């Protein structure tokens, strides 16, 4: 209680100053997935879709806009800097003018806690690599307050995830089909024998952007995807593990690349599993074990600001001892299937796995 009172007290002055700055400058900030954003492409729209000659401050929806005066697509790679060791009660009214003083900002993202404090770090994306380098040279170890020197360095823009705890029997095709249910922007999938577990595999997932990888990590961590006897563990790919995997693989591992070349043998992207095909497989398995036709219940329980929907599902099979249920994040605007159908496919795939392991 005392901690919350302290947080509220220090937040009040900061919030008032931030609101006054927003009103004075006309800048509006948008909270998206635990971060507060200024600039950048509108949600659901890449910078390229804005088109050449797009008017400055084009509004996509309330509060999220391309920076005033911005023309064309997004900046190239290598234009984002990582900012750390921020005092937690400092906000954009201090940070954005400071980082704009050394170059033209395209986007600024401040990571936030539920209590309204910042999490101590942020990202600034500039119009050019030169601006980003100037920000590092000028603002690294800059003292925002007496004794509070901040860190400013190049953003690594991580795009690779490692998924551990997969069953040894998992194939690239099966993993791909399951991942397509909950993530977007996959560039490649590579399977390896797990260095730390016998009879297990791990997968390296490479995404087309850091944002796609971060959203995928969130969906996989919060979802109910299982492809082994134990729960999967999802994290950013550590450089040391990456090197170890490269050394361990004497032959190219099974992998695929979407829209590019691979050292391993590439294969075409498999079609997204249809509801009819998955249900046919499930019905055949139920008949084999003298069970009746499964009944499905799906319900959307939450929607995040990016349009992802979390579904709760339950599958009741007359003759089977317990219902099978779980949660699954479903990505927005994927063609070919409704969100309810995708949730039902996820439920059916989970049920197939449970029945295959337990009967």
C-alpha positions as CSV (number, residue, x, y, z in Angstrom):
1,X,0.0,0.0,0.0
2,X,2.8,2.4,0.9
3,X,4.6,1.5,-2.4
4,X,1.4,2.2,-4.4
5,X,0.9,5.5,-2.7
6,X,4.5,6.5,-3.5
7,X,4.0,5.4,-7.1
8,X,0.8,7.4,-7.4
9,X,2.5,10.5,-5.9
10,X,5.5,10.5,-8.2
11,X,3.3,9.6,-11.2
12,X,1.0,12.6,-10.7
13,X,3.6,15.3,-11.3
14,X,5.0,13.3,-14.3
15,X,1.6,12.7,-15.8
16,X,0.5,16.3,-15.5
17,X,3.8,17.5,-17.2
18,X,3.3,14.9,-20.0
19,X,-0.3,15.9,-20.6
20,X,0.6,19.6,-20.8
21,X,3.4,18.7,-23.3
22,X,1.0,16.7,-25.4
23,X,-1.5,19.5,-25.5
24,X,1.2,22.1,-26.3
25,X,2.8,20.1,-29.1
26,X,-0.3,18.3,-30.5
27,X,1.5,15.0,-30.2
28,X,-0.6,12.0,-29.2
29,X,0.9,8.8,-27.7
30,X,-0.7,5.3,-28.1
31,X,-0.3,2.4,-25.7
32,X,0.3,-0.9,-27.5
33,X,1.2,-4.2,-25.8
34,X,3.0,-2.7,-22.8
35,X,4.7,0.1,-24.7
36,X,3.8,3.7,-25.4
37,X,4.4,4.7,-29.0
38,X,5.0,7.9,-30.9
39,X,5.2,7.8,-34.7
40,X,5.9,4.7,-36.7
41,X,3.6,3.2,-39.3
42,X,-0.1,3.0,-38.3
43,X,-1.0,-0.4,-36.6
44,X,-1.8,-3.0,-39.3
45,X,-0.1,-0.9,-42.0
46,X,3.5,-1.2,-43.1
47,X,5.5,1.9,-44.0
48,X,5.5,0.8,-47.7
49,X,1.7,0.9,-47.8
50,X,1.7,4.6,-46.9
51,X,3.1,5.2,-50.3
52,X,5.5,7.8,-51.7
53,X,4.5,11.3,-51.0
54,X,2.3,10.3,-48.1
55,X,1.2,13.5,-46.2
56,X,2.9,14.2,-42.9
57,X,1.1,13.2,-39.8
58,X,-1.2,10.8,-41.6
59,X,-3.6,9.4,-39.0
60,X,-4.4,5.6,-39.1
61,X,-6.7,5.7,-36.0
62,X,-6.8,7.6,-32.8
63,X,-3.4,8.8,-31.8
64,X,-1.0,6.8,-33.9
65,X,0.5,8.7,-36.9
66,X,3.5,9.0,-39.0
67,X,5.7,11.8,-37.7
68,X,4.8,15.3,-39.0
69,X,6.6,15.9,-42.3
70,X,7.4,12.3,-42.9
71,X,7.3,11.2,-46.6
72,X,7.6,7.7,-48.0
73,X,8.3,4.3,-46.5
74,X,10.0,3.5,-43.2
75,X,13.7,4.0,-42.6
76,X,16.2,1.2,-43.5
77,X,17.7,-1.3,-41.0
78,X,20.3,0.0,-38.6
79,X,18.4,3.2,-37.7
80,X,17.1,2.2,-34.3
81,X,18.9,2.7,-31.0
82,X,18.3,1.1,-27.6
83,X,18.1,3.3,-24.6
84,X,18.5,1.9,-21.1
85,X,19.0,2.9,-17.4
86,X,16.2,5.5,-17.6
87,X,14.8,6.8,-14.3
88,X,11.3,5.2,-14.1
89,X,9.4,8.4,-13.6
90,X,10.7,10.1,-16.7
91,X,8.4,10.3,-19.7
92,X,8.2,11.3,-23.4
93,X,7.9,15.0,-22.6
94,X,11.6,14.8,-21.6
95,X,12.8,12.0,-23.8
96,X,11.4,12.8,-27.2
97,X,12.8,16.4,-27.4
98,X,16.1,15.1,-26.1
99,X,16.4,12.4,-28.8
100,X,15.0,14.7,-31.5
101,X,17.7,17.2,-30.8
102,X,20.3,15.0,-32.5
103,X,18.3,13.8,-35.5
104,X,14.9,13.3,-37.1
105,X,12.8,10.7,-35.3
106,X,10.6,8.2,-37.1
107,X,9.4,6.3,-34.0
108,X,9.9,6.4,-30.2
109,X,8.7,3.5,-28.0
110,X,8.8,3.7,-24.2
111,X,8.3,0.4,-22.3
112,X,5.7,0.8,-19.5
113,X,4.6,-1.0,-16.4
114,X,1.0,-1.5,-15.3
115,X,1.5,1.0,-12.5
116,X,2.3,3.8,-15.0
117,X,6.1,3.9,-14.5
118,X,8.4,3.3,-17.4
119,X,10.4,0.0,-17.3
120,X,13.7,1.7,-17.6
121,X,14.3,1.3,-21.3
122,X,13.1,2.6,-24.7
123,X,13.8,2.5,-28.4
124,X,14.2,5.4,-30.8
125,X,14.2,4.9,-34.6
126,X,15.7,7.6,-36.7
127,X,15.3,8.7,-40.3
128,X,18.9,7.6,-41.2
129,X,21.8,5.5,-39.9
130,X,23.8,8.8,-39.6
131,X,21.2,10.2,-37.2
132,X,21.3,6.9,-35.1
133,X,25.1,7.0,-34.9
134,X,24.9,10.7,-33.9
135,X,22.5,9.8,-31.1
136,X,24.8,7.1,-29.8
137,X,27.9,9.4,-29.9
138,X,26.1,12.3,-28.3
139,X,23.7,10.8,-25.8
140,X,25.5,7.6,-24.5
141,X,26.2,8.3,-20.8
142,X,24.2,11.5,-20.9
143,X,23.1,12.5,-17.4
144,X,19.3,13.0,-17.4
145,X,19.7,13.7,-13.6
146,X,22.6,14.0,-11.3
147,X,24.1,10.5,-11.1
148,X,21.7,9.0,-13.7
149,X,23.8,8.4,-16.8
150,X,21.7,6.6,-19.6
151,X,22.9,4.0,-22.0
152,X,22.4,4.5,-25.7
153,X,23.6,1.8,-28.2
154,X,22.7,0.2,-31.4
155,X,19.5,-1.9,-31.3
156,X,20.2,-5.5,-32.1
157,X,16.7,-6.0,-33.7
158,X,16.6,-9.7,-32.7
159,X,14.5,-11.8,-35.1
160,X,15.2,-15.4,-34.0
161,X,13.4,-17.5,-31.4
162,X,14.4,-20.8,-29.9
163,X,11.6,-23.3,-29.0
164,X,12.8,-26.1,-26.7
165,X,11.0,-29.2,-25.4
166,X,9.7,-30.5,-28.7
167,X,9.0,-34.2,-29.1
168,X,11.6,-36.1,-31.1
169,X,8.9,-37.2,-33.5
170,X,7.9,-33.6,-34.5
171,X,8.4,-32.9,-38.2
172,X,9.0,-29.5,-39.9
173,X,5.6,-29.9,-41.6
174,X,3.8,-30.4,-38.3
175,X,5.6,-27.6,-36.6
176,X,5.0,-25.3,-39.5
177,X,1.2,-26.1,-39.5
178,X,0.9,-25.4,-35.8
179,X,2.9,-22.2,-35.9
180,X,0.9,-20.8,-38.7
181,X,-2.1,-20.9,-36.4
182,X,-0.7,-18.4,-34.0
183,X,2.2,-16.4,-35.6
184,X,2.8,-14.4,-38.8
185,X,5.9,-13.3,-40.6
186,X,7.9,-16.5,-40.4
187,X,11.0,-16.6,-42.6
188,X,12.4,-20.0,-41.8
189,X,12.1,-22.9,-39.4
190,X,15.1,-25.2,-38.5
191,X,14.9,-28.3,-36.3
192,X,17.8,-29.5,-34.3
193,X,18.5,-32.3,-31.7
194,X,18.2,-30.6,-28.3
195,X,21.7,-30.3,-26.7
196,X,20.3,-30.5,-23.2
197,X,17.6,-33.2,-23.6
198,X,17.6,-36.7,-24.9
199,X,14.8,-37.7,-27.2
200,X,13.8,-34.1,-27.8
201,X,14.2,-31.4,-30.4
202,X,14.4,-27.7,-30.5
203,X,13.5,-25.3,-33.3
204,X,15.0,-22.1,-34.4
205,X,12.4,-19.8,-35.8
206,X,13.5,-16.8,-37.9
207,X,11.0,-14.0,-38.5
208,X,11.0,-11.2,-41.1
209,X,11.2,-8.4,-38.5
210,X,11.8,-7.9,-34.8
211,X,8.2,-6.8,-34.3
212,X,6.9,-10.1,-35.8
213,X,9.3,-12.1,-33.7
214,X,8.3,-10.2,-30.5
215,X,4.6,-10.8,-31.2
216,X,5.2,-14.4,-32.0
217,X,7.1,-14.8,-28.7
218,X,4.2,-13.3,-26.8
219,X,1.7,-15.5,-28.5
220,X,3.7,-18.7,-28.0
221,X,4.5,-17.9,-24.3
222,X,0.9,-17.1,-23.5
223,X,-0.8,-19.7,-25.7
224,X,-1.3,-23.4,-25.2
225,X,0.7,-24.9,-28.0
226,X,2.2,-28.3,-27.1
227,X,4.3,-30.6,-29.3
228,X,5.9,-32.8,-26.6
229,X,5.3,-34.4,-23.2
230,X,6.5,-31.3,-21.4
231,X,5.6,-27.7,-22.0
232,X,7.5,-25.8,-24.6
233,X,10.0,-23.2,-23.6
234,X,10.3,-20.1,-25.9
235,X,13.0,-17.5,-25.7
236,X,15.2,-15.3,-27.9
237,X,18.0,-17.3,-29.6
238,X,21.2,-16.8,-27.6
239,X,24.3,-16.1,-29.8
240,X,26.3,-18.8,-27.9
241,X,23.6,-21.4,-28.5
242,X,23.4,-20.4,-32.1
243,X,27.1,-21.0,-32.5
244,X,26.8,-24.3,-30.7
245,X,24.0,-25.5,-32.9
246,X,26.0,-24.6,-36.0
247,X,29.0,-26.6,-34.8
248,X,26.9,-29.6,-33.9
249,X,25.2,-29.9,-37.3
250,X,27.5,-31.8,-39.6
251,X,24.8,-32.0,-42.2
252,X,22.2,-29.4,-43.1
253,X,19.2,-29.9,-40.8
254,X,15.6,-30.2,-42.1
255,X,14.4,-26.7,-42.7
256,X,12.4,-24.5,-45.0
257,X,12.6,-20.9,-46.0
258,X,9.7,-18.8,-47.1
259,X,10.6,-16.6,-50.0
260,X,14.3,-17.0,-50.0
261,X,17.3,-19.3,-50.2
262,X,18.5,-21.7,-47.5
263,X,21.7,-23.7,-47.0
264,X,19.4,-26.6,-46.2
265,X,17.0,-28.1,-48.8
266,X,14.1,-25.7,-49.1
267,X,10.6,-26.9,-49.6
268,X,7.3,-25.2,-50.6
269,X,5.2,-23.6,-47.9
270,X,2.6,-26.2,-46.9
271,X,-1.0,-25.2,-47.1
272,X,-2.7,-24.1,-43.9
273,X,-4.5,-27.0,-42.4
274,X,-8.2,-26.9,-43.2
275,X,-10.9,-27.4,-40.6
276,X,-12.3,-30.3,-42.7
277,X,-9.0,-32.2,-42.9
278,X,-8.3,-31.9,-39.2
279,X,-11.8,-32.9,-38.2
280,X,-11.6,-35.9,-40.6
281,X,-8.4,-37.1,-38.9
282,X,-9.9,-36.6,-35.4
283,X,-13.1,-38.4,-36.3
284,X,-11.2,-41.4,-37.7
285,X,-9.1,-41.5,-34.5
286,X,-12.2,-41.4,-32.3
287,X,-13.9,-44.2,-34.3
288,X,-10.8,-46.3,-34.0
289,X,-11.0,-46.0,-30.2
290,X,-14.8,-46.5,-30.1
291,X,-15.5,-42.9,-29.1
292,X,-18.3,-40.7,-30.5
293,X,-18.1,-37.5,-32.5
294,X,-16.4,-34.6,-30.7
295,X,-18.3,-31.5,-29.7
296,X,-16.5,-28.2,-29.8
297,X,-17.0,-25.0,-27.7
298,X,-14.9,-21.9,-28.5
299,X,-15.1,-18.5,-27.0
300,X,-13.1,-15.3,-27.5
301,X,-11.9,-14.1,-24.1
302,X,-9.8,-11.1,-25.0
303,X,-8.5,-9.0,-28.0
304,X,-5.2,-7.1,-27.8
305,X,-4.6,-3.8,-29.6
306,X,-2.9,-5.4,-32.6
307,X,-6.1,-7.4,-33.3
308,X,-4.9,-10.8,-32.0
309,X,-7.8,-12.7,-30.3
310,X,-7.3,-15.2,-27.5
311,X,-9.8,-18.1,-27.6
312,X,-10.7,-20.5,-24.8
313,X,-11.8,-23.9,-26.3
314,X,-13.2,-27.1,-24.9
315,X,-13.6,-30.4,-26.8
316,X,-16.1,-32.9,-25.3
317,X,-15.8,-36.5,-26.7
318,X,-18.6,-38.8,-25.5
319,X,-16.9,-41.9,-24.1
320,X,-13.7,-40.1,-23.2
321,X,-13.1,-39.6,-19.5
322,X,-12.4,-35.8,-19.4
323,X,-13.0,-32.7,-21.6
324,X,-9.9,-31.3,-23.4
325,X,-9.5,-27.6,-23.1
326,X,-7.0,-24.8,-23.5
327,X,-6.2,-21.3,-24.7
328,X,-4.9,-20.2,-28.1
329,X,-4.0,-16.8,-29.6
330,X,-5.3,-16.4,-33.2
331,X,-3.7,-13.9,-35.6
332,X,-5.8,-11.3,-37.4
333,X,-6.7,-11.0,-41.0
334,X,-5.3,-14.3,-42.3
335,X,-7.2,-15.2,-45.5
336,X,-9.1,-18.4,-46.0
337,X,-10.5,-19.1,-42.5
338,X,-12.6,-17.2,-40.0
339,X,-11.2,-16.7,-36.5
340,X,-13.7,-19.2,-35.1
341,X,-12.5,-21.8,-37.6
342,X,-8.9,-21.2,-36.7
343,X,-9.7,-21.6,-33.1
344,X,-11.5,-24.9,-33.9
345,X,-8.6,-26.1,-35.9
346,X,-6.3,-25.4,-33.0
347,X,-8.6,-27.2,-30.6
348,X,-8.8,-30.2,-32.9
349,X,-5.0,-30.3,-33.3
350,X,-4.5,-30.2,-29.6
351,X,-7.1,-33.0,-29.1
352,X,-5.4,-35.1,-31.7
353,X,-2.2,-34.8,-29.8
354,X,-3.8,-35.6,-26.4
355,X,-5.5,-38.6,-27.8
356,X,-2.4,-39.8,-29.6
357,X,-0.4,-39.6,-26.3
358,X,-3.0,-41.1,-24.0
359,X,-4.8,-43.9,-25.8
